[in-house]
Amino acid sequence: MEEFKKYDFIGIGDTAVDIFIELEAGEIHSTKSIFNLFGEKKETLHIPWGSKIPFKKDTTVYGVGNSANASVAAARLGLSSAFLTVVGDDTLGDMCVAQLKKNGVDDIHIQRQKNGKTNVHYVLTKNAERTILVKHETYTISLPKNLSVKYLYLSSLGKYAETLHDDIADWLEQAPHTVLVFQPGTFQMSAGVERLKRIYARAGICICNVEEAQLITKQNIRSIHTLLATMQALSPNGIICITDGPKGSYMRYNNQNYFCPIYPDIAPPTQRTGAGDAFASTFTSMLALGYSPEDALLRAPINSMAVVQAIGAQTNLLTMHSLEKYLATRPHSYTVKKI
């Protein structure tokens, strides 16, 4: 029966409609005027209050979010892919489901909230950077009894889904051959390691960026070796990946640390939304396709490079053929190294 089909990849997470608003550069300015959790200066956006602010254009994209983007990436790379999420029973929800299906993602596990609204996020962009205005709707979500999957990809969920993590951990105890991939989202990081210790401990792959690793481990350091080791302690049987923007990406596997630089941009980036999702999902997809962790790390940044060339986190996600073409023409300096 179709409902018991075993998928290569199933993403679990929130999805939304993203409305990108490209701001006029001359109407706003930014300064490094506040400090983040670790005392580092953070850039802030300044917009005159009480004014009418012109903008260049707006672009609406449907069915996006960490795990939604990952599910599309997996499908485009040739994996059988499905997505577990909740959307409203409104028109925007219909459009999100249609967009995901158009991108090859099975909608069998997409749930609809009766009388509910679909999440809408507003993305304020200036050059390639962005600030996102978010509002998470409250849903009721359940774990289907008929899940069958090789790689289960868990990322950003709202607080409404807190107990779903316990259900996932319980289910994984009965599915020893399923690889859990964990890309922690905002609520999952704020919930803390102790609350989600079963998820971290079960993760076969755990992926985040440097700032997220600092938040997760509560360490005000930038030593990548220390961050990798501390994350490894949370997921002792997993592969750890930490990305660091233009500085490249790092992996810990079999007690060895690795580094891969970014793949050179083919043109100045248009919008950086989705670069991390592209990396994480491509790394996972490569492992699902039988590649070694080192070869997966070599390919993941290529999809990140492609994604930032367009508006929307899914627009430029690559097929396997296109990804390999970029790899074949890579510069000699683009290689994975032990560190």
Contacts in CASP RR format, 6 or more apart in sequence:
PFRMAT RR
TARGET T0000
AUTHOR 0000-0000-0000
METHOD contacts of the structure
MODEL  1
MEEFKKYDFIGIGDTAVDIFIELEAGEIHSTKSIFNLFGEKKETLHIPWG
SKIPFKKDTTVYGVGNSANASVAAARLGLSSAFLTVVGDDTLGDMCVAQL
KKNGVDDIHIQRQKNGKTNVHYVLTKNAERTILVKHETYTISLPKNLSVK
YLYLSSLGKYAETLHDDIADWLEQAPHTVLVFQPGTFQMSAGVERLKRIY
ARAGICICNVEEAQLITKQNIRSIHTLLATMQALSPNGIICITDGPKGSY
MRYNNQNYFCPIYPDIAPPTQRTGAGDAFASTFTSMLALGYSPEDALLRA
PINSMAVVQAIGAQTNLLTMHSLEKYLATRPHSYTVKKI
2 108 0 8 1.000
3 108 0 8 1.000
3 146 0 8 1.000
4 146 0 8 1.000
4 148 0 8 1.000
5 80 0 8 1.000
5 106 0 8 1.000
5 108 0 8 1.000
5 148 0 8 1.000
6 148 0 8 1.000
6 149 0 8 1.000
6 150 0 8 1.000
7 79 0 8 1.000
7 80 0 8 1.000
7 81 0 8 1.000
7 82 0 8 1.000
7 106 0 8 1.000
7 148 0 8 1.000
7 149 0 8 1.000
7 150 0 8 1.000
8 74 0 8 1.000
8 79 0 8 1.000
8 80 0 8 1.000
8 81 0 8 1.000
8 149 0 8 1.000
8 150 0 8 1.000
8 151 0 8 1.000
8 288 0 8 1.000
9 70 0 8 1.000
9 71 0 8 1.000
9 74 0 8 1.000
9 75 0 8 1.000
9 79 0 8 1.000
9 80 0 8 1.000
9 81 0 8 1.000
9 82 0 8 1.000
9 149 0 8 1.000
9 150 0 8 1.000
9 151 0 8 1.000
9 153 0 8 1.000
9 284 0 8 1.000
9 285 0 8 1.000
9 288 0 8 1.000
10 71 0 8 1.000
10 81 0 8 1.000
10 82 0 8 1.000
10 83 0 8 1.000
10 84 0 8 1.000
10 109 0 8 1.000
10 147 0 8 1.000
10 149 0 8 1.000
10 151 0 8 1.000
10 152 0 8 1.000
10 153 0 8 1.000
11 67 0 8 1.000
11 68 0 8 1.000
11 70 0 8 1.000
11 71 0 8 1.000
11 81 0 8 1.000
11 82 0 8 1.000
11 83 0 8 1.000
11 84 0 8 1.000
11 152 0 8 1.000
11 153 0 8 1.000
11 154 0 8 1.000
11 155 0 8 1.000
12 67 0 8 1.000
12 83 0 8 1.000
12 84 0 8 1.000
12 85 0 8 1.000
12 152 0 8 1.000
12 153 0 8 1.000
12 154 0 8 1.000
12 155 0 8 1.000
12 157 0 8 1.000
12 164 0 8 1.000
12 168 0 8 1.000
13 65 0 8 1.000
13 66 0 8 1.000
13 67 0 8 1.000
13 68 0 8 1.000
13 83 0 8 1.000
13 84 0 8 1.000
13 85 0 8 1.000
13 154 0 8 1.000
13 155 0 8 1.000
13 156 0 8 1.000
13 157 0 8 1.000
13 161 0 8 1.000
14 65 0 8 1.000
14 66 0 8 1.000
14 67 0 8 1.000
14 85 0 8 1.000
14 86 0 8 1.000
14 119 0 8 1.000
14 136 0 8 1.000
14 156 0 8 1.000
14 157 0 8 1.000
14 158 0 8 1.000
14 161 0 8 1.000
15 63 0 8 1.000
15 64 0 8 1.000
15 65 0 8 1.000
15 67 0 8 1.000
15 68 0 8 1.000
15 83 0 8 1.000
15 85 0 8 1.000
15 87 0 8 1.000
15 96 0 8 1.000
15 100 0 8 1.000
15 118 0 8 1.000
15 119 0 8 1.000
16 63 0 8 1.000
16 64 0 8 1.000
16 65 0 8 1.000
16 96 0 8 1.000
16 118 0 8 1.000
16 119 0 8 1.000
16 120 0 8 1.000
16 121 0 8 1.000
16 134 0 8 1.000
17 60 0 8 1.000
17 61 0 8 1.000
17 62 0 8 1.000
17 63 0 8 1.000
17 64 0 8 1.000
17 92 0 8 1.000
17 93 0 8 1.000
17 95 0 8 1.000
17 96 0 8 1.000
17 118 0 8 1.000
17 119 0 8 1.000
17 120 0 8 1.000
17 121 0 8 1.000
18 60 0 8 1.000
18 61 0 8 1.000
18 64 0 8 1.000
18 65 0 8 1.000
18 121 0 8 1.000
18 123 0 8 1.000
18 132 0 8 1.000
18 273 0 8 1.000
18 312 0 8 1.000
18 313 0 8 1.000
19 58 0 8 1.000
19 59 0 8 1.000
19 60 0 8 1.000
19 120 0 8 1.000
19 121 0 8 1.000
19 122 0 8 1.000
19 123 0 8 1.000
20 58 0 8 1.000
20 59 0 8 1.000
20 60 0 8 1.000
20 61 0 8 1.000
20 123 0 8 1.000
20 125 0 8 1.000
20 130 0 8 1.000
20 271 0 8 1.000
20 273 0 8 1.000
20 311 0 8 1.000
20 312 0 8 1.000
21 55 0 8 1.000
21 58 0 8 1.000
21 122 0 8 1.000
21 123 0 8 1.000
21 124 0 8 1.000
21 125 0 8 1.000
22 55 0 8 1.000
22 56 0 8 1.000
22 57 0 8 1.000
22 58 0 8 1.000
22 59 0 8 1.000
22 125 0 8 1.000
22 126 0 8 1.000
23 53 0 8 1.000
23 55 0 8 1.000
23 56 0 8 1.000
23 124 0 8 1.000
23 125 0 8 1.000
23 126 0 8 1.000
24 53 0 8 1.000
24 54 0 8 1.000
24 55 0 8 1.000
24 56 0 8 1.000
25 126 0 8 1.000
25 127 0 8 1.000
27 47 0 8 1.000
27 53 0 8 1.000
27 54 0 8 1.000
27 55 0 8 1.000
28 45 0 8 1.000
28 46 0 8 1.000
28 47 0 8 1.000
28 53 0 8 1.000
28 126 0 8 1.000
29 46 0 8 1.000
30 43 0 8 1.000
30 44 0 8 1.000
30 45 0 8 1.000
30 46 0 8 1.000
30 126 0 8 1.000
31 43 0 8 1.000
31 44 0 8 1.000
31 46 0 8 1.000
32 41 0 8 1.000
32 42 0 8 1.000
32 43 0 8 1.000
32 44 0 8 1.000
33 41 0 8 1.000
33 44 0 8 1.000
34 41 0 8 1.000
34 42 0 8 1.000
34 44 0 8 1.000
35 41 0 8 1.000
35 42 0 8 1.000
36 42 0 8 1.000
36 211 0 8 1.000
37 214 0 8 1.000
37 215 0 8 1.000
37 220 0 8 1.000
38 214 0 8 1.000
38 220 0 8 1.000
39 220 0 8 1.000
45 124 0 8 1.000
45 126 0 8 1.000
45 131 0 8 1.000
47 53 0 8 1.000
59 311 0 8 1.000
59 312 0 8 1.000
61 99 0 8 1.000
61 311 0 8 1.000
61 312 0 8 1.000
61 313 0 8 1.000
61 314 0 8 1.000
61 315 0 8 1.000
62 92 0 8 1.000
62 93 0 8 1.000
62 95 0 8 1.000
62 96 0 8 1.000
62 98 0 8 1.000
62 99 0 8 1.000
63 87 0 8 1.000
63 95 0 8 1.000
63 96 0 8 1.000
63 99 0 8 1.000
63 100 0 8 1.000
64 312 0 8 1.000
64 313 0 8 1.000
64 314 0 8 1.000
65 155 0 8 1.000
65 156 0 8 1.000
65 277 0 8 1.000
65 313 0 8 1.000
66 155 0 8 1.000
66 156 0 8 1.000
66 183 0 8 1.000
66 185 0 8 1.000
66 277 0 8 1.000
67 83 0 8 1.000
67 85 0 8 1.000
67 153 0 8 1.000
67 154 0 8 1.000
67 155 0 8 1.000
67 156 0 8 1.000
67 183 0 8 1.000
68 83 0 8 1.000
68 85 0 8 1.000
68 96 0 8 1.000
68 100 0 8 1.000
68 105 0 8 1.000
68 314 0 8 1.000
69 274 0 8 1.000
69 277 0 8 1.000
69 278 0 8 1.000
69 281 0 8 1.000
69 313 0 8 1.000
69 314 0 8 1.000
69 317 0 8 1.000
70 153 0 8 1.000
70 155 0 8 1.000
70 183 0 8 1.000
70 277 0 8 1.000
70 280 0 8 1.000
70 281 0 8 1.000
70 284 0 8 1.000
71 81 0 8 1.000
71 82 0 8 1.000
71 83 0 8 1.000
71 100 0 8 1.000
71 105 0 8 1.000
71 153 0 8 1.000
71 281 0 8 1.000
72 81 0 8 1.000
72 100 0 8 1.000
72 103 0 8 1.000
72 104 0 8 1.000
72 105 0 8 1.000
72 314 0 8 1.000
72 317 0 8 1.000
73 277 0 8 1.000
73 278 0 8 1.000
73 281 0 8 1.000
73 282 0 8 1.000
73 285 0 8 1.000
73 303 0 8 1.000
73 314 0 8 1.000
73 317 0 8 1.000
74 81 0 8 1.000
74 151 0 8 1.000
74 153 0 8 1.000
74 281 0 8 1.000
74 284 0 8 1.000
74 285 0 8 1.000
74 288 0 8 1.000
75 81 0 8 1.000
75 103 0 8 1.000
75 104 0 8 1.000
75 105 0 8 1.000
76 103 0 8 1.000
76 104 0 8 1.000
76 317 0 8 1.000
76 318 0 8 1.000
76 319 0 8 1.000
77 282 0 8 1.000
77 285 0 8 1.000
77 286 0 8 1.000
77 289 0 8 1.000
77 318 0 8 1.000
77 319 0 8 1.000
77 320 0 8 1.000
77 323 0 8 1.000
78 285 0 8 1.000
78 289 0 8 1.000
78 319 0 8 1.000
78 320 0 8 1.000
79 285 0 8 1.000
79 288 0 8 1.000
79 289 0 8 1.000
80 106 0 8 1.000
81 104 0 8 1.000
81 105 0 8 1.000
81 106 0 8 1.000
82 105 0 8 1.000
82 106 0 8 1.000
82 107 0 8 1.000
82 108 0 8 1.000
82 109 0 8 1.000
82 149 0 8 1.000
83 100 0 8 1.000
83 105 0 8 1.000
83 106 0 8 1.000
83 107 0 8 1.000
83 109 0 8 1.000
83 110 0 8 1.000
84 109 0 8 1.000
84 110 0 8 1.000
84 111 0 8 1.000
84 141 0 8 1.000
84 143 0 8 1.000
84 144 0 8 1.000
84 147 0 8 1.000
85 109 0 8 1.000
85 110 0 8 1.000
85 111 0 8 1.000
85 141 0 8 1.000
86 110 0 8 1.000
86 111 0 8 1.000
86 112 0 8 1.000
86 113 0 8 1.000
86 139 0 8 1.000
86 140 0 8 1.000
86 141 0 8 1.000
87 93 0 8 1.000
87 96 0 8 1.000
87 97 0 8 1.000
87 110 0 8 1.000
87 111 0 8 1.000
87 112 0 8 1.000
87 113 0 8 1.000
87 118 0 8 1.000
87 119 0 8 1.000
88 112 0 8 1.000
88 113 0 8 1.000
88 116 0 8 1.000
88 117 0 8 1.000
88 118 0 8 1.000
88 137 0 8 1.000
88 139 0 8 1.000
89 112 0 8 1.000
89 113 0 8 1.000
89 114 0 8 1.000
89 115 0 8 1.000
89 116 0 8 1.000
90 116 0 8 1.000
90 117 0 8 1.000
90 118 0 8 1.000
92 117 0 8 1.000
92 118 0 8 1.000
92 120 0 8 1.000
93 112 0 8 1.000
93 118 0 8 1.000
96 118 0 8 1.000
97 107 0 8 1.000
97 110 0 8 1.000
100 107 0 8 1.000
100 110 0 8 1.000
101 107 0 8 1.000
103 314 0 8 1.000
109 144 0 8 1.000
109 147 0 8 1.000
111 139 0 8 1.000
111 141 0 8 1.000
111 142 0 8 1.000
113 137 0 8 1.000
113 139 0 8 1.000
113 140 0 8 1.000
116 137 0 8 1.000
116 139 0 8 1.000
117 137 0 8 1.000
118 137 0 8 1.000
119 134 0 8 1.000
119 135 0 8 1.000
119 136 0 8 1.000
119 137 0 8 1.000
120 135 0 8 1.000
121 132 0 8 1.000
121 133 0 8 1.000
121 134 0 8 1.000
121 135 0 8 1.000
122 132 0 8 1.000
122 133 0 8 1.000
123 130 0 8 1.000
123 131 0 8 1.000
123 132 0 8 1.000
123 133 0 8 1.000
123 273 0 8 1.000
124 130 0 8 1.000
124 131 0 8 1.000
124 132 0 8 1.000
124 133 0 8 1.000
125 271 0 8 1.000
125 311 0 8 1.000
128 268 0 8 1.000
128 269 0 8 1.000
128 270 0 8 1.000
128 271 0 8 1.000
128 272 0 8 1.000
128 308 0 8 1.000
129 272 0 8 1.000
130 271 0 8 1.000
130 272 0 8 1.000
130 273 0 8 1.000
132 273 0 8 1.000
136 158 0 8 1.000
136 159 0 8 1.000
136 160 0 8 1.000
138 160 0 8 1.000
139 160 0 8 1.000
139 161 0 8 1.000
140 160 0 8 1.000
141 157 0 8 1.000
141 160 0 8 1.000
141 161 0 8 1.000
141 164 0 8 1.000
142 164 0 8 1.000
142 167 0 8 1.000
143 164 0 8 1.000
143 167 0 8 1.000
143 168 0 8 1.000
143 171 0 8 1.000
147 171 0 8 1.000
147 175 0 8 1.000
149 178 0 8 1.000
150 177 0 8 1.000
150 178 0 8 1.000
150 179 0 8 1.000
150 288 0 8 1.000
151 178 0 8 1.000
151 179 0 8 1.000
151 181 0 8 1.000
151 284 0 8 1.000
151 287 0 8 1.000
151 288 0 8 1.000
152 168 0 8 1.000
152 172 0 8 1.000
152 178 0 8 1.000
152 179 0 8 1.000
152 180 0 8 1.000
152 181 0 8 1.000
153 181 0 8 1.000
153 183 0 8 1.000
153 281 0 8 1.000
153 284 0 8 1.000
154 165 0 8 1.000
154 168 0 8 1.000
154 180 0 8 1.000
154 181 0 8 1.000
154 182 0 8 1.000
154 183 0 8 1.000
154 199 0 8 1.000
155 182 0 8 1.000
155 183 0 8 1.000
155 184 0 8 1.000
155 185 0 8 1.000
155 188 0 8 1.000
155 277 0 8 1.000
155 280 0 8 1.000
156 183 0 8 1.000
156 184 0 8 1.000
156 185 0 8 1.000
156 186 0 8 1.000
156 187 0 8 1.000
156 188 0 8 1.000
157 164 0 8 1.000
157 165 0 8 1.000
157 185 0 8 1.000
157 187 0 8 1.000
157 188 0 8 1.000
158 187 0 8 1.000
159 187 0 8 1.000
162 187 0 8 1.000
162 191 0 8 1.000
162 195 0 8 1.000
165 188 0 8 1.000
165 196 0 8 1.000
165 198 0 8 1.000
165 199 0 8 1.000
166 198 0 8 1.000
168 180 0 8 1.000
168 199 0 8 1.000
169 198 0 8 1.000
169 199 0 8 1.000
169 202 0 8 1.000
172 178 0 8 1.000
172 180 0 8 1.000
172 202 0 8 1.000
179 204 0 8 1.000
179 205 0 8 1.000
179 287 0 8 1.000
180 199 0 8 1.000
180 202 0 8 1.000
180 203 0 8 1.000
180 204 0 8 1.000
180 205 0 8 1.000
181 203 0 8 1.000
181 204 0 8 1.000
181 205 0 8 1.000
181 206 0 8 1.000
181 207 0 8 1.000
181 280 0 8 1.000
181 284 0 8 1.000
182 199 0 8 1.000
182 200 0 8 1.000
182 203 0 8 1.000
182 204 0 8 1.000
182 205 0 8 1.000
182 206 0 8 1.000
182 207 0 8 1.000
182 235 0 8 1.000
183 206 0 8 1.000
183 207 0 8 1.000
183 208 0 8 1.000
183 277 0 8 1.000
183 280 0 8 1.000
184 196 0 8 1.000
184 206 0 8 1.000
184 208 0 8 1.000
184 212 0 8 1.000
184 216 0 8 1.000
185 212 0 8 1.000
188 196 0 8 1.000
188 199 0 8 1.000
189 212 0 8 1.000
189 215 0 8 1.000
189 216 0 8 1.000
192 216 0 8 1.000
193 200 0 8 1.000
193 216 0 8 1.000
193 217 0 8 1.000
193 234 0 8 1.000
197 234 0 8 1.000
200 206 0 8 1.000
200 234 0 8 1.000
200 235 0 8 1.000
201 234 0 8 1.000
201 235 0 8 1.000
201 236 0 8 1.000
202 235 0 8 1.000
203 235 0 8 1.000
203 238 0 8 1.000
204 235 0 8 1.000
204 237 0 8 1.000
204 238 0 8 1.000
204 239 0 8 1.000
205 238 0 8 1.000
205 239 0 8 1.000
205 241 0 8 1.000
205 283 0 8 1.000
205 284 0 8 1.000
205 287 0 8 1.000
206 231 0 8 1.000
206 234 0 8 1.000
206 235 0 8 1.000
206 238 0 8 1.000
206 239 0 8 1.000
206 240 0 8 1.000
206 241 0 8 1.000
207 240 0 8 1.000
207 241 0 8 1.000
207 242 0 8 1.000
207 243 0 8 1.000
207 279 0 8 1.000
207 280 0 8 1.000
207 283 0 8 1.000
208 216 0 8 1.000
208 231 0 8 1.000
208 241 0 8 1.000
208 242 0 8 1.000
208 243 0 8 1.000
209 242 0 8 1.000
209 243 0 8 1.000
209 244 0 8 1.000
209 245 0 8 1.000
209 276 0 8 1.000
210 222 0 8 1.000
210 224 0 8 1.000
210 227 0 8 1.000
210 242 0 8 1.000
210 243 0 8 1.000
210 244 0 8 1.000
210 245 0 8 1.000
213 219 0 8 1.000
213 227 0 8 1.000
213 230 0 8 1.000
213 231 0 8 1.000
213 242 0 8 1.000
214 220 0 8 1.000
214 221 0 8 1.000
214 222 0 8 1.000
214 227 0 8 1.000
216 231 0 8 1.000
216 234 0 8 1.000
217 227 0 8 1.000
217 230 0 8 1.000
217 231 0 8 1.000
217 234 0 8 1.000
219 226 0 8 1.000
219 227 0 8 1.000
219 230 0 8 1.000
221 227 0 8 1.000
224 242 0 8 1.000
224 244 0 8 1.000
224 250 0 8 1.000
224 257 0 8 1.000
224 339 0 8 1.000
225 257 0 8 1.000
225 339 0 8 1.000
227 242 0 8 1.000
228 240 0 8 1.000
228 242 0 8 1.000
228 250 0 8 1.000
228 251 0 8 1.000
228 252 0 8 1.000
228 257 0 8 1.000
229 252 0 8 1.000
231 240 0 8 1.000
231 242 0 8 1.000
231 252 0 8 1.000
232 238 0 8 1.000
232 240 0 8 1.000
232 252 0 8 1.000
239 251 0 8 1.000
239 252 0 8 1.000
239 253 0 8 1.000
239 287 0 8 1.000
239 293 0 8 1.000
240 251 0 8 1.000
240 252 0 8 1.000
240 253 0 8 1.000
241 249 0 8 1.000
241 250 0 8 1.000
241 251 0 8 1.000
241 279 0 8 1.000
241 280 0 8 1.000
241 283 0 8 1.000
241 297 0 8 1.000
241 300 0 8 1.000
242 249 0 8 1.000
242 250 0 8 1.000
242 251 0 8 1.000
243 249 0 8 1.000
243 250 0 8 1.000
243 276 0 8 1.000
243 279 0 8 1.000
244 250 0 8 1.000
245 262 0 8 1.000
245 275 0 8 1.000
246 262 0 8 1.000
247 262 0 8 1.000
248 259 0 8 1.000
248 260 0 8 1.000
248 261 0 8 1.000
248 262 0 8 1.000
248 301 0 8 1.000
249 259 0 8 1.000
249 260 0 8 1.000
249 262 0 8 1.000
249 279 0 8 1.000
249 297 0 8 1.000
249 300 0 8 1.000
249 301 0 8 1.000
250 257 0 8 1.000
250 258 0 8 1.000
250 259 0 8 1.000
250 260 0 8 1.000
250 339 0 8 1.000
251 257 0 8 1.000
251 258 0 8 1.000
251 259 0 8 1.000
251 260 0 8 1.000
251 293 0 8 1.000
251 297 0 8 1.000
252 258 0 8 1.000
253 293 0 8 1.000
253 294 0 8 1.000
256 338 0 8 1.000
257 338 0 8 1.000
257 339 0 8 1.000
258 293 0 8 1.000
258 294 0 8 1.000
258 297 0 8 1.000
258 336 0 8 1.000
258 337 0 8 1.000
258 338 0 8 1.000
258 339 0 8 1.000
259 336 0 8 1.000
259 337 0 8 1.000
259 338 0 8 1.000
259 339 0 8 1.000
260 297 0 8 1.000
260 298 0 8 1.000
260 300 0 8 1.000
260 301 0 8 1.000
260 334 0 8 1.000
260 335 0 8 1.000
260 336 0 8 1.000
260 337 0 8 1.000
261 301 0 8 1.000
261 333 0 8 1.000
261 334 0 8 1.000
262 301 0 8 1.000
262 304 0 8 1.000
262 305 0 8 1.000
263 301 0 8 1.000
263 302 0 8 1.000
263 304 0 8 1.000
263 305 0 8 1.000
263 326 0 8 1.000
263 330 0 8 1.000
263 334 0 8 1.000
264 305 0 8 1.000
264 331 0 8 1.000
264 334 0 8 1.000
265 305 0 8 1.000
265 308 0 8 1.000
265 309 0 8 1.000
266 305 0 8 1.000
266 309 0 8 1.000
267 309 0 8 1.000
269 308 0 8 1.000
269 309 0 8 1.000
270 308 0 8 1.000
270 309 0 8 1.000
270 310 0 8 1.000
270 311 0 8 1.000
271 308 0 8 1.000
271 310 0 8 1.000
271 311 0 8 1.000
271 312 0 8 1.000
272 308 0 8 1.000
273 312 0 8 1.000
273 313 0 8 1.000
274 304 0 8 1.000
274 307 0 8 1.000
274 308 0 8 1.000
274 312 0 8 1.000
274 313 0 8 1.000
275 304 0 8 1.000
275 307 0 8 1.000
275 308 0 8 1.000
276 304 0 8 1.000
277 307 0 8 1.000
277 313 0 8 1.000
278 300 0 8 1.000
278 303 0 8 1.000
278 304 0 8 1.000
278 306 0 8 1.000
278 307 0 8 1.000
278 313 0 8 1.000
278 317 0 8 1.000
279 300 0 8 1.000
279 301 0 8 1.000
279 303 0 8 1.000
279 304 0 8 1.000
280 300 0 8 1.000
281 303 0 8 1.000
282 296 0 8 1.000
282 299 0 8 1.000
282 300 0 8 1.000
282 302 0 8 1.000
282 303 0 8 1.000
282 304 0 8 1.000
282 323 0 8 1.000
283 296 0 8 1.000
283 297 0 8 1.000
283 299 0 8 1.000
283 300 0 8 1.000
284 296 0 8 1.000
286 295 0 8 1.000
286 296 0 8 1.000
286 299 0 8 1.000
286 300 0 8 1.000
287 293 0 8 1.000
287 296 0 8 1.000
289 320 0 8 1.000
291 299 0 8 1.000
294 336 0 8 1.000
297 336 0 8 1.000
298 327 0 8 1.000
298 334 0 8 1.000
298 335 0 8 1.000
298 336 0 8 1.000
299 323 0 8 1.000
299 327 0 8 1.000
302 318 0 8 1.000
302 323 0 8 1.000
302 326 0 8 1.000
302 327 0 8 1.000
303 317 0 8 1.000
303 318 0 8 1.000
303 323 0 8 1.000
305 326 0 8 1.000
306 316 0 8 1.000
306 317 0 8 1.000
306 318 0 8 1.000
306 322 0 8 1.000
306 326 0 8 1.000
307 313 0 8 1.000
307 314 0 8 1.000
307 315 0 8 1.000
307 316 0 8 1.000
307 317 0 8 1.000
308 316 0 8 1.000
309 316 0 8 1.000
310 316 0 8 1.000
318 326 0 8 1.000
END
